[in-house]
């Protein structure tokens, strides 16, 4: 099938590369010329495991990029993969979705056949059948156009694996032809296909992320109780998670969730509910627990070493989770901010995310290795679950004193404690 992907960001690029690998012909429509050139020459401009190999195999052949919307007119599916960042109030800002819909509409003015527009961006319920349909039809001056919603469930760092091994494929639409066409895109993938209305598909995405975030905040709250009792929350959650109705995943207590999805999507769902006149107390608590965890790790640090003023604090891990260079909403950001406000000297190391963090905190020290930041440190905070940290042991002997507090449970060395354990 011919697929035009609007937006060559993280979701658009990964989806395009994976769809090309399934045998489709992909053209990514991207306004940033640098990204267009990078895609066409097969150079990944974001870190994602396995992406380089996919680009190597498909870029310039069945995976192309361009800044024009020309590919839309001849495409079997035009897929909107643009960002929906939060606005000042936390609502999803749909500016890019609106712009993409306008451009698709214009490109479809003289199109023949039965074009199909599918939203993959995470959008509030009602957007596909409202804003997107209305905007495309207004610009295209009508026409026989199919509209659908097909959310993504790709974890950063594991997105290519998740694309080819999904738990489910959700297709929101109204017409049988729409379901058939989108299902055909994924026909080589073995996964249950759920057919819903567009608003249900839109909600499935938000609710999935909100539920996973709820599991994390719930575990963090239980973890905070366990910490006071001297009980290991990971043992508790092992026992709880073995109940199939609960499930063990996303019960890892720690310093809270970050990234470009959970914080933004939970907030957007709260704002959406409020617009309906609801007061979503569970969702608000999920955010409240998450906002409090970074303050807790600082309080714990101060309990252990007193004031941090003038002390040297080593930070291991800056990315919002392992296997990515992404620092968006990383819990390391508020932690470093609080340390700086209190007059600490911060020295940080991360295998991938230091260049990004330098843009936010150019004033702190960045080390080339864990050893270089642990040297003479008065305390160490572990902020990312990088597997390579699990091997650290004698490196901690370089510290002035062995005060190690984990925000993520990853170390195997002795004499450490965690925020919730
Ligand atoms: C998340 C979802 O897992 C994907 O299914 C979804 O498609 C994606 O958002 C999205 O909306 O695009 P992602 O943000 O890449 O994926 O990262 P996760 O692996 O879900 O982790 C999010 C945060 O939660 C990280 O900071 C991680 O450290 C934290 N976390 C995760 C915990 O604190 N405890 C856990 O048990 C699991």
Boltz pocket constraint, residues with backbone or C-beta under 6 A from the ligand:
constraints:
  - pocket:
      binder: B
      contacts: [[A, 122], [A, 152], [A, 153], [A, 154], [A, 155], [A, 156], [A, 157], [A, 209], [A, 212], [A, 216], [A, 249], [A, 250], [A, 251], [A, 252], [A, 253], [A, 254], [A, 255], [A, 256], [A, 257], [A, 258], [A, 259], [A, 260], [A, 261], [A, 262], [A, 320], [A, 321], [A, 322]]
      max_distance: 6.0
